[in-house]
């Protein structure tokens, strides 16, 4: 899916899939995890978002240059695997609110809220 890594400055070590893509009129919104290294041996897992073409999902229309969720809270920083936020799923409500379920430090299950509009805006870095 991701062939062009230019501009992704927060996920240089590796990336992986996340929640099931969300179908919108603008395209498929995909939340994924990306990993960067810190202090050589410490991995930091963060979440990003991209927008894929609705008719041809092999085409990336836009991608966030910055992570949309990073480990900041104590329960995300300390646990079985420190410094991890890892998406597990997303639920889109009728009003456009998105409940983004994620794991914190491979120890707790968490939920963050946002909106479809904010996710699409993040893809375009606005």
N, C-alpha and C positions, 0 to 999 in steps of 0.2 A: 504494500500500500504506500509506504513512504519511500520515495526515491530521491527526493530533494531535501537535504538536511540543512541547507543554507538558512541562517537566521534562527535556528533552534539552538540557543546558547545554554540551555539548562538540561539537556538530555544527551550528552555526548557519549556516555558509556553504553547505553542500550535503551531500547524501547519495547513496549509490549501492548497487547490489546487490553481493552477495558470493558466498559459497559456496552450493551447492545446498541448499535447506532440508532440515532433518533431521526426519523424522517420528518423533514420540514420542506416548505415550498422552495427554500433556497438550496437545499441539498441535504445530504446525510451528515448529521453532527456526530462526530466520533470523539469520545473521551478516552484517552490512552494514558499509560504511565511511561515516564521517562526517568532515566537514572543518570546521575552524575557522580563522580568520585570527589571525595573531600579528604584531604590528608592521606592520599595514596590508597589506603585500604578501607576507607569508610564510604559506603554507598548511601546516597540520598535519593529516595524515590519521591517523585512529584507527579502531578497530573497536568496534562495539556489537552488541547482540543483542536480538531481540524474539521474542515468542511469538505465533503466529497461531492462530486457531481451526482445529481439525482439519477440521471439516465446511464452514466458510465462511472460507477464508483471507483474505478481504477485511476480516475483523474482527481487530484487534490486541487480544489479551488482556492482554499485559504488555510493557513495554519497559524496558531498562536506562536508568537516569538517568545513569550514568557509563560511560565507555568501558571495554571489557574488555581492550583491548590498545592501548597508546600507544607511540610511538617513544621509546625510552630508550637502547638500545644504540648503540654507535658506528656499526655497520653499518645501523642504521635512521635514524640522524641525518645521516650523511654519505654522499653518493653522487650519482647522476645527478639525483635529485629529493630534496632533504633533508627530514627529518622525516616519513617516510612508512612506515606499515604498511598493506598493502592485501591483503585476503583473496583467495586464489586457489582454495581448496577445503577440504573437510573430510572426514575419514574416521572413521567411528564403528566402534570395535572391539567385539567381542562382550561385553567386560567393561564397556562404557559409556565407556571412554576415547575422547576425541576428539583426533585429530591435525589441527590447524588449520594449513594451509599458507598462507603469506603472503609478499609481497614486502617487502623492506626497502630504503628509499630508491631504489626502482626500479633497484636494482643487484644484489641478491642474493635468492635464494629461501631461505625460512626455514620452520621448523616449530615450533609451540608445542603443548603438550598441556594438556588440561583434561578435564572429564567432562561428560556430558549433564546430570547433576544440577547441576553448578556453573553451566552456561549457563542452565538454567531458573531457578535461584536468582537469578542476575544480572538476569534479566528482571523478577523480583519485587523486586529491590533488597534482597535479604536476604544 
